[in-house]
Amino acid sequence: MDGMYFEDYEVGQVIRTPAATITESQIIDFAMHYDPQPFHLDKGAAAESIYGGLIASGWQIGSVAFRLVTLSNILTGTSLGSPGLDELRWLKPVRPGDTIHVDLTVEDKRPSRSKPDRGIVVIAYAVNNQDGETVMTLKALQMTRRRPAA
């Protein structure tokens, strides 16, 4: 699938991404580089924490979620970046062996008033695990190309 142009998004539309399984080594590697807290790095310390075991960094899950969005190809050739995110929430821990996917819901869209070649699409992300539990949510503002005139 080629990327979706602004005109292709419909309010209420739901798009499901591919899935990815998060491994223990990925959790520890990410934590070593970007979020070196004991419950992300050390199985023993994590077992003694309020989480009762190793968990992925929320920042890692956000990064994996966005990779899954890009793998869905909706942004291929049409994305112009994003001016930001709103309402980021980490709801449940992600543990080694969990498999996540993202359900994207188009909440709003508006054409740019000053740049007629683009628009902003507001997309609600629900990152869900293999049990259907939502582990993370956010709202993304996606700047997207408008379809070129024929």
N, C-alpha and C positions, 0 to 999 in steps of 0.2 A: 504494500500500500504506500502510495506517495503521501507526503504530508497533507494535513488538512488546512485549507485556506479559511480565513475568517468566515466566509459565507457557508462553509460546510458544517460549522458548529451550530447546534440547535439547543436552546435552553431546555434542560431536563434530560438531554442525551447522556447515556452512561457508556463509558468505554472501559473495558477490562484489559489490563496489561498482561504480558507473560508473567511467569512466576520465577522466583529464585530461592534456593535453599541457602541459609546462612550457616557457615561452618564455624566450629570452635577456633580453628586457626585464623579465619578471616576476622573474627571478633577480636582476638588477641593482637593480631597484626595491626588492625585499624587503631585499637586502643594505644598500642605502643607509639604510634605516630601522632595521633590526634586527640586522644581522650584518655590519658593514663590514670584512670581511677581504678582502685583495687578490684571492684566488682566487674570490671571489664578485662582486667589483666591476669588475675591470679585466681585459679579455681578454689584454693583453700580459703583465701580472704573472701571470695565471693560467697562461699558456702556459709561463712559466718556473718554475712551482711543481711540486711533486711530482705534481700532478694532470694536468699537461700541457694544461690548458684550463679554461675557465670551468665551475664547478659550483654547484649550488644549495646553499643552507644546509640542513643537516639539520633545523633548526627550521622552515624553510619547508616542507619535505617533510612533516613532522609535521602542520603546519597544513593543507596541501592534503589529506593523507590523512584528517584528521578531517572536512573539508568533504565529501569523497567519501562518508564514512560517513553524514553528515547527508543528503546527496542520495539515499541509498538508502532513506530514510524509515523505517528501523527504529526510530529514536528519536522520531519525530514524536508528540508528545502523551503519551509514556510515559517519557521520560528525566527523571530527577531530578538529573542531574549525575554527577560522578565524584569519589570521594575520592582518586584518584591513579592513577599509572602505575608499572609496574615493568619492569625489564629492557629499557630502551630501547637499541637498537643501530643504528648507521648502518653498513651493510655495504659498500655500493658508492656511488660518486658518481652523482648525477643531473645530466645535462647538458642544455643547450638542445635542445629537440626530443624529449626522452624523454617517453613517455606512461606514466603510472602508474595502477594501480588497487590496491585493497586486498582481500585475502582475509581474512575474519574467521572465526576458529574459536572456538566456544564451548568453553571448557575446564572451567568449573565454574560452579555457581550455588548460592546459599544464601539462603533467606528471612531477613529481619531478625527477630531475636528480640524486639526492643523495639518495632518499628514494623510492624504486620501489613499495612500498605498497600504495602510495598516489599520488594525483594530486591536482592542484588548478583550480577551476572553477570560472570565473568572471561572476557574476550575477548582472544585472541591476534591481533594485527595482523601480517600479512605484506604489506608494500608491495612490489609487483612492477612491473618495467618491461616495455616492449613485447617484450623478448626472453625474458621469463619469469624473469629474474634477480631475486632478492629484494634490495632496496636498503635496507630498514629493517624492523626488527621491534620490537614492544613488547607488553606485556600491560596492558590497561586494566581497571579495576574500574568497571563501569557500574551506577549505582544506577537501578533501573527500577521503575515502578509495577506492582503486582499487579493482576490483572483484578478489577474490582469484582464483588461478589456479585450474582447475578441477583435 
